[in-house]
Amino acid sequence: MGTEQTTLQLQGEIKRLIQQLGKSQNEAARFIYTETYEFDDDDEIKRFEGRFKKQLQRKTTKPEFLQGYLNILTSWYESKGCNKKQLGAIKPKKISAFIAAEMRKLSEELDFYNE
């Protein structure tokens, strides 16, 4: 699968997950920033919000960044009391097989660490 196609799929999945969380892209960016960096700097968070929104639009965004964001947002989704069954309830037409498999692997890893 080409990098551009992977990028587009990950961008779409991140946007859907943000919507399922009932959050804005800025709120998601703030959460990602605070989970990633030790110190919370309001100016840096504002800059990251802008970068994050651009990364969700550009076809040239590296999939590695997006996958990291997706992992963080997925943990947020699950920490809000959502479980695997709810993630699995997404209609298959809405997410690609690649994303579903990646989310399944992540969920299994999280279950392993929570046991």
C-alpha distance (Angstrom), angle and dihedral (degrees) to the residues before:
residue distance angle dihedral
M1 . . .
G2 3.77 . .
T3 3.76 122.3 .
E4 3.80 92.4 -119.3
Q5 3.82 91.6 53.0
T6 3.81 91.2 48.6
T7 3.80 89.8 49.2
L8 3.79 92.2 51.5
Q9 3.81 92.2 48.5
L10 3.79 93.2 48.6
Q11 3.81 91.7 46.9
G12 3.79 90.5 52.1
E13 3.79 92.8 47.8
I14 3.80 92.4 49.0
K15 3.81 90.9 50.7
R16 3.82 91.4 49.4
L17 3.79 92.1 48.0
I18 3.82 91.4 50.0
Q19 3.79 88.5 51.3
Q20 3.81 91.8 49.3
L21 3.79 88.8 51.6
G22 3.79 88.6 53.7
K23 3.80 90.7 -126.3
S24 3.79 135.8 127.4
Q25 3.79 123.2 -116.5
N26 3.81 88.5 -108.0
E27 3.81 91.5 54.1
A28 3.80 90.2 48.6
A29 3.80 90.8 48.6
R30 3.81 90.9 51.1
F31 3.80 90.4 50.7
I32 3.81 92.4 48.5
Y33 3.80 91.0 47.9
T34 3.80 94.2 49.8
E35 3.80 91.2 47.0
T36 3.81 92.1 48.5
Y37 3.80 103.8 42.6
E38 3.77 128.7 51.9
F39 3.81 96.3 -141.8
D40 3.79 123.0 49.7
D41 3.79 111.1 -140.0
D42 3.82 114.0 -178.9
D43 3.82 93.3 -149.0
E44 3.79 92.0 49.9
I45 3.80 91.2 46.4
K46 3.83 90.1 53.9
R47 3.82 90.5 50.3
F48 3.80 90.7 47.7
E49 3.82 91.1 50.9
G50 3.81 89.0 58.3
R51 3.81 93.1 45.7
F52 3.79 91.7 47.0
K53 3.81 93.3 52.8
K54 3.81 90.5 48.5
Q55 3.79 91.0 48.4
L56 3.80 88.8 55.6
Q57 3.82 89.5 56.5
R58 3.79 105.8 39.2
K59 3.80 120.2 88.4
T60 3.81 88.5 -151.7
T61 3.82 96.2 62.9
K62 3.79 110.1 123.6
P63 3.82 111.9 -108.9
E64 3.82 89.4 -136.8
F65 3.81 90.6 66.7
L66 3.78 92.1 46.7
Q67 3.80 93.3 47.4
G68 3.79 89.6 52.8
Y69 3.81 90.7 50.5
L70 3.80 90.6 47.8
N71 3.80 91.2 51.8
I72 3.81 91.6 51.6
L73 3.80 93.2 45.8
T74 3.81 91.5 47.1
S75 3.80 90.2 54.8
W76 3.82 88.6 50.0
Y77 3.81 90.0 49.9
E78 3.78 91.3 51.5
S79 3.81 93.6 44.0
K80 3.81 89.8 57.0
G81 3.80 87.8 69.5
C82 3.78 96.7 -90.8
N83 3.77 114.9 136.1
K84 3.78 136.5 -157.1
K85 3.78 92.4 -92.7
Q86 3.78 90.8 60.5
L87 3.80 90.9 48.9
G88 3.79 88.9 48.7
A89 3.79 90.6 50.9
I90 3.80 91.5 73.8
K91 3.77 108.8 113.5
P92 3.82 109.5 -103.3
K93 3.80 90.7 -126.2
K94 3.80 89.5 63.2
I95 3.82 97.4 60.7
S96 3.75 132.5 33.5
A97 3.78 123.5 -112.1
F98 3.81 88.1 -114.0
I99 3.81 93.2 56.7
A100 3.81 92.4 42.8
A101 3.81 90.4 52.7
E102 3.82 92.2 47.5
M103 3.80 91.7 49.1
R104 3.81 90.8 47.3
K105 3.83 90.7 52.4
L106 3.79 91.5 48.1
S107 3.79 91.6 48.2
E108 3.80 91.3 50.5
E109 3.81 90.5 49.6
L110 3.80 90.8 50.5
D111 3.80 91.0 48.7
F112 3.80 89.1 51.1
Y113 3.82 92.2 53.6
N114 3.80 93.0 45.1
E115 3.83 94.0 54.9
